[in-house]
């Protein structure tokens, strides 16, 4: 018995001593987002982007002579699952996190990442306060925040659509309500009347009650704040009840799943989204890699996530390792060539150089308009 215990103790000691050495052989990058559930169409493209960037860099020998290892955690874009996902990433010893992808889970996970002094870069979390209030020094993003999106969409509603009356519906989440509220503030400041401002239940099957309110309010434009599944059901209900009010949404509406779910009902729907950079060689390369490996066109947020992973890996190389303070300095003092163009991060952690355009559905496809802004 004693001999067995001694052998076991020696084996455990050897394993314990070897573990740090093995851990140091790779650089672990966490990826947190909706990899299943109703919002998987947002999270899976980001996960795919991370896989492709990591595979490419590993094929070239890795970073600083070490292979990069992807560690994925699924939070289904639910704040109540985000803390568990963040805890697992921290315990797995990741050096930096790409994600989360939704604003609510990001807000829930950030205190945990910050306690562990971990940098996180979201490709798609857009709530302005995540960067603009200065509360999260280790958080950055490669997407336009809602205030920037609202600047673009409200100016389109005012100057291009020349609306006089606007209705607002949102899903009462950080992302959706924030987008609707900022548009309202911008448009009311310009003297445009608000005829309805109301929350809808994302899981609702029947939107007939709020559609009746829209018909009575007779807005020139409906601003919707929320994600594709709710927008799809709402648009279908509106068109079925012969309410043809144009709908303007945030980037979460510009999704191929939205077009598939709504069909002809989507015609004329508008949304903000990163400017079309498909002529760039890096964009073409990223797209071709996705089509080759996954057999489909890239989905929502893919290129933003691709850019985030490129920024992370370049920063590790520039910093000479994964020390958080050195990584943060590298991220904020260097630009990186991405499928979205040359990007850098400003003092608040937002992406500078990112172009943003209004898109409109024509003949079943989102078509870019010439109404755009560039973030600084």
Secondary structure, 3 states (H helix, E strand, C coil): CHHHHHHHHHHHHHHHHHHHHHHCCEEEEEEEECCCCCCHHHHHHHHHHHHHHHHHHHHCCCECCEEEEEEEEECCCCHHHHHHHHHHHHHCCCCEEEECCCHHHHHHHHHHHHHCCCCEEECCCCCCHHHHCCCCCCEEECCCCHHHHHHHHHHHHHHHCCCCEEEEEECCCHHHHHHHHHHHHHHHHCCCEEEEEEECCCCCCCCHHHHHHHHHHCCCEEEEECCHHHHHHHHHHHHHCCCCCEEEECHHHCCHHHHHHHHHHHCCCEEEEECCCCCCHHHHHHHHHHHHHHCCCCCCCHHHHHHHHHHHHHHHHHHCCCCHHHHHHHHHHCCEEECCEEEEECCCCCEECCEEEEEEEECCEEEEEEEEEECC
